[in-house]
């Protein structure tokens, strides 16, 4: 363990060079792929939650066939500012992992539906995002496919789900990211407080696809639970994901707080409801994120910033929580007056030096205030940590050329996920699929 | 043929969910984790039937037990902690004693999964890390959760959801362009999302173990979990430009923003495809927009100058209509729209309760609490809530007697030696004051209960 690494821990390095050993056993090369016996058909349309679910299964080794009409899934055109490379949008490039592309028009062609049903008879998973009831009306819904293939796991994504009167009444409404975020409670918790000018004080959307990624991840999770049940019993089932559930069901807080408080939380801007200090502050050359919420972390931060004379006023964590917003903002300013005097690097170093002593002390009073330079996604890409962990990968699409994706999102010693190739061409694997699955 | 929604209503009937089989029944998980990231990974397994034994220190407990919103407790418990740790067994042992470690090792022999989220290196230093546990049980699936991962130069840096949001770039994407304010994603999404990724990895390891008999070590970094959600890196590598902050407008669809309606409500509305846009143009009485060369094709609509013009049209129309009218049109014509839902709406909308998106759960200790349902509904092996969080050490007797075959005398000896313990008087740790634990058959498992 280097001196630098010793900073935050009393425990590192006792068992030899654990880091090096781990880097070796987490290498994905030549390892088995966990879902190599699973065939997935992704027939989702204009819905990235479906595409993401399919990608996650593909990264774990499933054979994933993306099925779309000859003019392509409209999702190909869902891309920031319309930016595309040879007709393929950026998110579609990013999610084009380990997939096969087959052209079938299940929406309009009776013949293609038959082909789809033949494939589904051999598949372990079907993923679709048509309007609830559409696939069923076409004779290729869960009801029909599971009759021929009782082991089938059928994942359906929609705005309001596949059952209840509400789902029926709103069956025509497609699912998108921003409506999923809004309908499941994320923007209500983000944005400036009510006193601030419009539109800053409006509910604010998460600046990435929080709705679609949570739905896609939840769908993959549900599908994998279903695959385990299938592995044990041979039985398949239906997995129903509603975009309007995504955020609230994953974090759980809106339901329980709405019930116990009998009202909604207000928006409190950059502050946190539970922890303080827990946010980001301006510094000389940008922003730093600071987390020092426990009492001893907070005291350590005061010492570092030369604010010890404030200790008496903010002694209890209940003094610092934003139930009285004005008071909490006052403390926020007091801290900011100090952070702007230093560069991010200086602040990080000040926290490190303090923490080195306190983490190695047997006395708990010291606290570990955490200070980090706030990074944009672009800055994050050049962090050495991710180079060592292979968190970014340069890939090459045979048509679109080279680009970078984030990959290897979890390290596993025996059956890790991995990106073997990216591709995007419509109908690229028509022959492959027909040869392998449709000859009989 | 039966109506589709009549068929699915039977398939997913929430009233029958608790009688259905559990996909992870029989699996045993030792949960050494604390706060949110690790505990949520373990809870997801418990929701599908795994026996999750949560380990805490006596009279101290999980850091998150007392961490409630604005210091507001509910029946002397932290209301949001129920969602994070429901369905678990709560065992409280003093890790500093040799006898405690032996209890843990004994449990590890029969465990399938171990989950921890201490700062990297800590679990090994305490001899409860992968190195030790995999010697006791070579087929164990061992999940370590951390902010930056178990290896790499930043591995010993501690972190919270905030730091993962800051290190991945997520935090700098929220807010309005040309301002100096960023917002973090709320409600510790930076713990919950990576917790779901981690649990997914455990499921994959279980699937693999069934096929090969082999366990494995899993290293989940919460920052990498968040990074998996950003196509922004690819955008940068293709264009050499950053997407940055775009306020309430999603630059990938058009229109796609949060608007204010005539009755002062907030509403998200989006058109992801030309077809959805056609429906929208029809709904606002301007069908000609669907063939306007600026808007007809999706790539044209997304171009900044056209997007600006279209956002103006959408804003003006939405300002002139009530929220309810717009939602009615969205249902009828088929374009995406949703009112911005807050806590109160989510807790009270009827469809969410009927679907099981939220569940009014009646608990034996705490009574009724509204709790979130799963984000994926399964027809044959659904997720379910069996009990809420419990006071510290509540299941000591049950776990030690049922899973380790200890007798009452053994347990009293362990209590005397302070190997196991329970709660003190702090809220978050103790039971509701009106609740009489002496009459509780689970707390007193295997003992005669006086009524």
Interface residues (C-beta under 8 A of the other chain):
Chain A: X4 X5 X6 X7 X8 X9 X10 X11 X12 X13 X14 X15 X18 X19 X20 X22 X23 X25 X26 X32 X34 X35 X37 X46 X56 X60 X74 X75 X77 X78 X79 X80 X81 X82 X83 X84 X85 X89 X90 X91 X93 X94 X95 X131 X132 X133 X136 X137 X141 X142 X143 X159 X160 X161 X162 X163 X164 X165 X166 X167 X168 X169 X170 X171 X172 X173 X174 X175 X176 X177 X178 X179 X180 X181 X182 X183 X184 X185 X186 X187 X188 X189 X190 X191 X192 X199 X200 X202 X203 X204 X205 X206 X207 X208 X209 X210 X213 X214 X215 X217 X218 X219 X220 X221 X222 X223 X224 X225 X226 X227 X228 X229 X231 X232 X233 X235 X236 X237 X238 X239 X240 X241 X242 X244 X245 X246 X247 X248 X249 X250 X251 X252 X253 X254 X255 X256 X257 X258 X259 X260 X261 X262 X263 X264 X265 X269 X270 X272 X273 X274 X275 X278 X279 X280 X282 X287 X289 X291 X293 X294 X317 X318 X321 X322 X323 X368 X370 X372 X373 X374 X375 X376 X377 X378 X379 X380 X381 X383 X384 X385 X386 X388 X389 X391 X392 X403 X404 X405 X406 X408 X409 X410 X411 X412 X413 X414 X415 X417
Chain B: X4 X5 X7 X8 X9 X11 X12 X21 X23 X24 X44 X48 X63 X67 X68 X69 X70 X71 X72 X74 X79 X80 X82 X83 X84 X119 X120 X121 X122 X124 X125 X126 X131 X148 X149 X150 X151 X152 X153 X154 X155 X156 X157 X158 X159 X160 X162 X163 X165 X166 X167 X168 X169 X170 X171 X172 X173 X174 X175 X176 X179 X180 X181 X182 X183 X184 X185 X186 X187 X188 X189 X192 X193 X196 X197 X198 X199 X200 X201 X203 X204 X205 X206 X207 X208 X210 X211 X212 X214 X215 X216 X217 X218 X219 X220 X221 X224 X225 X227 X228 X229 X230 X231 X232 X233 X234 X235 X236 X237 X238 X239 X242 X243 X244 X245 X246 X247 X248 X250 X251 X252 X253 X256 X257 X258 X260 X266 X267 X268 X269 X270 X272 X273 X274 X275 X276 X298 X299 X300 X301 X302 X303 X304 X307 X330 X331 X332 X333 X334 X335 X336 X337 X338 X339 X340 X341 X342 X343 X344 X345 X346 X347 X348 X350 X351 X352 X354 X355 X357 X358 X369 X370 X371 X372 X373 X374 X375 X376 X377 X378 X379 X380 X381
